[in-house]
Amino acid sequence: MKQYTVLLGIGVGVIAIIGVIFGADFFKFSVSTQDYDLFVDPLLDEQGMFTMGRVTLQNIGAKPITNLHINFGDGDILDIQNLDVGQKIIVSPPPENSMEFVMISADNDIFVNKAYREMPKMVGMMGS
């Protein structure tokens, strides 16, 4: 009977340790570690005859981001007053834009400069 109790205790202990490891990993990604942080994903979607660009912005910080200044290049600029905590928006440059990069600046020393990436092509999808 003592062997089963020891094995049961070891099993419960292992499950508890695994729970702590995965729980810590989960909270690391879901709890903001910085007051001001911005996720930026510029994406090109080529559809045969035309190319569509879009930029996903998400506030992943603990406080709202104010006075976003989005520079799409080629003199195309978009200003956004406020991005609340957790809020995600998608913006697009004008169709005649060269869509090489996007530079974003905001209050509280936020600056992100990224080149556009292309969507992976899959069989059966438009543009592939």
N, C-alpha and C positions, 0 to 999 in steps of 0.2 A: 504494500500500500504506500510506503514512503517513496518508492521509486516513481510511482505514478504522480505523486504530489510534487516531487522534485522536477520531473519532466513537464508537468503542467505549469509550474512556476517559471521554468526556463522558457517555455513557449509564450507565456503571457509577457515575460520580460522582453523577449525578442520582438513581439508585436508592438509593445510600448516603445521600444527604441526606434523601430521603423516608423511608427506614428510621429514621433518627435522629429525625426529627420525630414520626413515629407511635410510635416506641418511647418517647420522652420523654413523650408524651401518655398512653400505656398505663401507664407506671410511676407517673405522677402520680396516676392513679385507683386503682391497686392497692397502693400503698405508703402506709401510714398517715403522715400528716404531723403529727398531734397524738397525745399520749399518751392523752388521754381525749376521745372524741367519740362522740356518739350520734345515729343516724338514727331519726327518728320519722315515721310516716305514719298519721294517723288517717283512717279511711275509713268512710263510710256506704253501705250497700247496701240500697236500698229494694226490697222484694219484694211490691209490691201491698198486701197486708194487714198486713205488719209491716216494721219496719226493723231491720236487723242492723248493729251497729257493731263494728269491730275496729281495733286499733292495732298496727301492726308496729313493733317495736323491734329495732335492730341495732347492736351495738358495732362502730363503724368506726375506733376508736382503736387504739393500739398496746399498751394495757394493759387488764386487766379492770376493769369498772365495778362498784362495790359499793354496796349499800344503795339500790336504786332505790325511789322512792316515787312511785307513779302515782296521780294524783288525776283521776278521771273527771268530777268535778263532782257536785252533788246529794248530797254526803257519801259517795260511793262511792270507796273507796281500796283499792289493792292494793300490797303491798310485796314486792319480789323481792330476795333477798340478793346475787346475783352474776350478771353477764352477761359471759361469757368473750369474748376477742378473736374477732371474726368471727361470733359467735353471733347468731342471729336468732330472735326469739320473736314470737308473735301472741297478744295478750290482748284480751278483750272486756269491755265494761262490762255491768252487769246490764241485763236487758231494759227495766226501768222507768226507766232513766236518760234524761235529756233529750238526751244526746249532742251537746252544743254545742261542747265543748272538752276538751282533755286537758292536764294540767300534770304534768311529770315532773321530779323532782329526784333527785340522787344525790351521793355523795361527790365530792370534787375539783372543787367549784364547777360541777357540771353542772345546768343548768336549761333546759327546753324547754317552751314553751307554744304549742300549735297548735289551731286550729279544725278540726273534721272537714270533709273534702271528700267530695263525692258522686261515685260511679262514673259515668262517661259511659254514656248509654243507647245501645244498639245494636239495630237491628231484629233480631227473632228471639230476643233474650235475655229471660230472666225479668225481669219488672218493667218492660219497655219498652212 
